[in-house]
Every structure is written in C-alpha cells, then in structure tokens.
Amino acid sequence: MIARMEKLTIFWFRRDLRLKDNHGLFRALAEGRNVQPIFIFDTEILSRLEDKDDARVSFLFETLADLKARLQEKGSDLWIYHGTPLGIWRKIVADHRVGAVYANRDYEPEALRRDESVRKFLETQGIPFHLSKDQCLFETDEILSGQGTPYTVFTPYKKRVLSILTEKDLKAFPSDKQESSFHRGGATDMISLKSLGFEPSSIAIPERKILKSVLSDYAKTRDFPAQAKGTSRLGLHLRFGTLSVRELARVARELKAETYLSELIWRDFFMQILWHFPRVQTQSFREAYDRIKWRSSRSDFQRWCAGETGYPWVDAGMRELNATGFMHNRVRMATASFLSKHLLIHWSEGERYFARRLLDYDLAANNGNWQWAAGTGCDAAPYFRVFNPSLQAKKFDPDGEYVRRWVPELGTAKYPKPMVDHDEARGRALSEYSKALKGKSP
Ligand SMILES: Cc1cc2nc3c(=O)[nH]c(=O)nc-3n(C[C@H](O)[C@H](O)[C@H](O)COP(=O)(O)OP(=O)(O)OC[C@H]3O[C@@H](n4cnc5c(N)ncnc54)[C@H](O)[C@@H]3O)c2cc1C
C-alpha cells in the first residue's frame, strides 16, 4: 500500500469526526509529518448492537465516507479498519513505519482500558501516543472543589465552571489550515456497510447546524416538546464529534444564551462523574439505593418500551423514541421516572433501552440522567420526587399537540387503560425506597 521508508504520524479518529477545530488532529498536523488519519470499526462494540439497521452505525458510515472523500480531495485519505483496536494496531505497526500516534481523549471506562492497552503496545514499539482534550470543555479533574474533591452536585460545579471559563478555553484549533502535513499516499476504497454486518437505516438524522435563534430562545422554548425547534437537536453531533463543543459553547457565550451553555455544562458534569466514579456504570451513585427491591416484570417493561402504558405523556415519549431515535428531555425525565418509580423496575433496564434507541446515546449522560430521574444519582432532591405524568402533560403540552402527534388513538377504545394507578404506584415507590434506606440519609 505504501513505501516502508516513509515514517507516518497517525491520527486516530474516534468521537471527533471532523476536520475543523479538532484538537488532536491539529496537534498531529502541527507536530508531525505525513499525517495519516485512520478509523477503526471496533468489532467488540459493533457485535453488541442489537439492530442490524442501527441508525448510529449508518450515520457513522456516512460521516466516514464524507471525511474520506474530503481527505481524498486534499490528496490524502482516511484508512478505515474493522477489527479489535489492539489487533488493528499490531497490523498497522507491522505494515508501516509509524513515528507517533495522536488521538483525542475518551473518558468512558471501556475506552480508557482500550487506550491503555494500545498505549502499552505502542510503547513496546517505541511509538509515543499523544492524547488531547477535545470532547468536553473541562476534563477529568480540572474542576475540583476547594477541598480538592470532585463535585457531585451540579449547581456548585456549574458555578465553578462559569467562574473560570474564558475565551481561551473555547479557542478553535485551526486543524483545517494545516493541510500540507497530510500524508499523500493515494486513495483506497471505502468499505461497505454490508461487510460490517449492517444495513442502512431509514431514521432521519438531525442537521448539523447551529441555529442562533434556537440558542437565544432556548430558556423560553426548551420545555415544550411540541415545538420543532424548541431545542437544538445537536446531541448526536456532539456525541460523534461532528460538531465541536467549543464552537457551540462559543456561540452560546456570544449570544449570552446562559441556559443553553448550562446544558453543555451538564454534559461535562456527567462526564466527570463517570470518570471519577466509574462504578456508576453498574451501581447506584448513592450506594444505599442498591438495596431497593426492584420488581421484575417482562410484560410491564415491554409495555413501557412500546409506549402502551395508558399514560399518554409517557407513551408519546416512548413512541417518539422508537420512531425517530429522539425524545425530548422533559419527556425523557418523565418516562425514566415512570419506569423506575411507577413500575419500580431497575433504572439500568431503562438505561439499556435508551442506549439501544437514542441517536445521541452517550454513556455518561444517559447513566447520569437515568440515575437522576430514578433518584439514585447526583441530585439535591433525591427520591421523593415522583413525576405525575398527567400534570406534566398539562404543564408542558397544554394544547395536547405533542401527545396527539404520537398517540392518535387517544380517547378511543384502542387506547389502553393506565397500567398502574398514579397514587398507588407513587405510594409503593416511596415505601420501597424508604425501606431500602432505613437508617441511611436519602
Ligand atoms: C433519562 C434520560 C436519559 C438521557 N440520555 C442522554 C444521552 O444518552 N445522551 C445525551 O446527550 N443526553 C441525554 N439526556 C439529556 C437530554 O435529554 C438530551 O441531551 C437532550 O434532550 C438532547 O436534545 P438536544 O440535542 O435538542 O439538546 P438541547 O436541549 O439543545 O441541549 C444541548 C446539548 O446539551 C447537552 N445536554 C442537555 N441536557 C443535558 C443533560 N441533562 N445531561 C447531559 N447533557 C445534556 C446535550 O449534549 C445536548 O445535545 C438524557 C436525559 C434523560 C432524562
């Protein structure tokens, strides 16, 4: 494929699929020569996906095809591999002379283990592995309390972030202005989605466009799911890095869109929670809550998944999720609370279902928000809050527009009766939660 003589600097794309304002890519191009971008379709991740037409894989595939075409226009290429990361790195190092490897840091427990194993391998070959901060505004232990401990409540965390955030933190890295450092070794063919074992999805992908009016009006519109442009729908692009979080935060700051900026800080907040407390992946953040006697009911769970609970607000949300891969935040909170409180089914089951369906699925945000809604996580007001789905609908969908869109049979004999009575279910949840916490503070 390439002459063995040329030493390559490899840039490894992961959750940062863009040429513009990409910190790791910028460093690779500034510090290295013959920069060859690569991507690895990780067989271990792909094999866990349940749906052959998973919309995230289709999106990833299209995005990579586009990146590859744009790199080829510059005379370079994107090399795409399919396998286990360590196996692929062994192959790359066997096939080429590699001088250095660059990537952006990833904070999920599994990604940290992957990078550590790759780092160790590269070290045995005398190849440095340089990681940069790109995915978030502040990472790991950059934001700590005065006592040097991680923040576990959002408001003080946010205050701290806002007190130190400057333009410098949001500076763009002009990775797209360094093209002369790319390796020019000829074009290779794009692999096919089929060869990865997947099929194209019919789910529409939200546009990667920062609409300034959405950010400016966000504080007024964000709570109403019937509004098509009430929120930015940029979650997927932040997840895959097709949009720079610094760019988005810069625009929010310029517009003085504080509520919107706050959401990006929530995103960072849960990333640092997962990084400091990786046990939350499988356990409650507040450990005493692991003693709750959860119910196990396949049929109740399936009614919740299908949007057949008899609570229109919950059903509208679940049906929106199933049809589009998106659910509005207000409704995510209510559906998650319904599963964990009304049905008393373990939050991790709902978390897994969201992970399967959400286009913007992100382990830190999904886990953090599920635990928040279930009352087992980082929240100043833990388990006593049980959302009343009917009141939520009245407040946030006063004309019933959102509910009618997703539950058109409402009011006919086809629509199911509520599967649980709100007051009884609330009482049962409070009683089970308090039993689990006997002798412990909530
Ligand atoms: C049970 C539950 C599960 C969730 N799972 C996810 C998930 O897997 N991935 C995810 O990105 N968000 C998740 N959220 C948070 C939030 O609902 C979504 O980020 C938001 O609805 C996405 O829509 P948007 O892109 O229009 O966001 P906007 O409302 O326009 O907000 C902009 C961005 O800020 C970030 N953000 C906003 N709210 C939150 C939050 N509460 N926590 C973390 N980041 C936030 C997201 O990156 C979002 O795209 C979850 C919330 C709940 C209650």
PDBQT file of the ligand as one rigid body, heavy atoms in Angstrom, charges set to zero:
ROOT
HETATM    1  C1  LIG A 501     -33.364   9.567  31.219  1.00  0.00    +0.000 C 
HETATM    2  C2  LIG A 501     -32.524  10.494  30.378  1.00  0.00    +0.000 A 
HETATM    3  C3  LIG A 501     -31.573   9.972  29.507  1.00  0.00    +0.000 A 
HETATM    4  C4  LIG A 501     -30.763  10.827  28.752  1.00  0.00    +0.000 A 
HETATM    5  N1  LIG A 501     -29.821  10.284  27.895  1.00  0.00    +0.000 NA
HETATM    6  C5  LIG A 501     -28.989  11.104  27.211  1.00  0.00    +0.000 A 
HETATM    7  C6  LIG A 501     -27.991  10.560  26.349  1.00  0.00    +0.000 A 
HETATM    8  O1  LIG A 501     -27.821   9.339  26.213  1.00  0.00    +0.000 OA
HETATM    9  N2  LIG A 501     -27.198  11.433  25.658  1.00  0.00    +0.000 N 
HETATM   10  C7  LIG A 501     -27.339  12.797  25.799  1.00  0.00    +0.000 A 
HETATM   11  O2  LIG A 501     -26.594  13.543  25.156  1.00  0.00    +0.000 OA
HETATM   12  N3  LIG A 501     -28.255  13.329  26.623  1.00  0.00    +0.000 NA
HETATM   13  C8  LIG A 501     -29.097  12.529  27.319  1.00  0.00    +0.000 A 
HETATM   14  N4  LIG A 501     -30.044  13.091  28.140  1.00  0.00    +0.000 N 
HETATM   15  C9  LIG A 501     -30.043  14.553  28.349  1.00  0.00    +0.000 C 
HETATM   16  C10 LIG A 501     -31.003  15.357  27.419  1.00  0.00    +0.000 C 
HETATM   17  O3  LIG A 501     -32.286  14.829  27.463  1.00  0.00    +0.000 OA
HETATM   18  C11 LIG A 501     -30.513  15.380  25.982  1.00  0.00    +0.000 C 
HETATM   19  O4  LIG A 501     -29.175  15.813  25.922  1.00  0.00    +0.000 OA
HETATM   20  C12 LIG A 501     -31.336  16.323  25.111  1.00  0.00    +0.000 C 
HETATM   21  O5  LIG A 501     -32.703  16.041  25.210  1.00  0.00    +0.000 OA
HETATM   22  C13 LIG A 501     -30.899  16.189  23.661  1.00  0.00    +0.000 C 
HETATM   23  O6  LIG A 501     -31.650  17.047  22.859  1.00  0.00    +0.000 OA
HETATM   24  P1  LIG A 501     -30.957  18.278  22.135  1.00  0.00    +0.000 P 
HETATM   25  O7  LIG A 501     -29.786  17.797  21.378  1.00  0.00    +0.000 OA
HETATM   26  O8  LIG A 501     -32.026  19.026  21.415  1.00  0.00    +0.000 OA
HETATM   27  O9  LIG A 501     -30.413  19.088  23.373  1.00  0.00    +0.000 OA
HETATM   28  P2  LIG A 501     -30.500  20.607  23.839  1.00  0.00    +0.000 P 
HETATM   29  O10 LIG A 501     -31.616  20.711  24.790  1.00  0.00    +0.000 OA
HETATM   30  O11 LIG A 501     -30.492  21.528  22.687  1.00  0.00    +0.000 OA
HETATM   31  O12 LIG A 501     -29.150  20.746  24.692  1.00  0.00    +0.000 OA
HETATM   32  C14 LIG A 501     -27.881  20.904  24.030  1.00  0.00    +0.000 C 
HETATM   33  C15 LIG A 501     -26.926  19.824  24.407  1.00  0.00    +0.000 C 
HETATM   34  O13 LIG A 501     -26.603  19.914  25.791  1.00  0.00    +0.000 OA
HETATM   35  C16 LIG A 501     -26.365  18.614  26.331  1.00  0.00    +0.000 C 
HETATM   36  N5  LIG A 501     -27.356  18.333  27.377  1.00  0.00    +0.000 N 
HETATM   37  C17 LIG A 501     -28.584  18.889  27.523  1.00  0.00    +0.000 A 
HETATM   38  N6  LIG A 501     -29.169  18.438  28.648  1.00  0.00    +0.000 NA
HETATM   39  C18 LIG A 501     -28.321  17.546  29.192  1.00  0.00    +0.000 A 
HETATM   40  C19 LIG A 501     -28.362  16.742  30.352  1.00  0.00    +0.000 A 
HETATM   41  N7  LIG A 501     -29.403  16.752  31.195  1.00  0.00    +0.000 N 
HETATM   42  N8  LIG A 501     -27.323  15.935  30.610  1.00  0.00    +0.000 NA
HETATM   43  C20 LIG A 501     -26.251  15.909  29.794  1.00  0.00    +0.000 A 
HETATM   44  N9  LIG A 501     -26.145  16.664  28.690  1.00  0.00    +0.000 NA
HETATM   45  C21 LIG A 501     -27.163  17.473  28.400  1.00  0.00    +0.000 A 
HETATM   46  C22 LIG A 501     -26.551  17.632  25.188  1.00  0.00    +0.000 C 
HETATM   47  O14 LIG A 501     -25.305  17.382  24.626  1.00  0.00    +0.000 OA
HETATM   48  C23 LIG A 501     -27.455  18.408  24.249  1.00  0.00    +0.000 C 
HETATM   49  O15 LIG A 501     -27.389  17.985  22.914  1.00  0.00    +0.000 OA
HETATM   50  C24 LIG A 501     -30.897  12.237  28.877  1.00  0.00    +0.000 A 
HETATM   51  C25 LIG A 501     -31.873  12.751  29.744  1.00  0.00    +0.000 A 
HETATM   52  C26 LIG A 501     -32.669  11.893  30.477  1.00  0.00    +0.000 A 
HETATM   53  C27 LIG A 501     -33.679  12.483  31.442  1.00  0.00    +0.000 C 
ENDROOT
TORSDOF 0
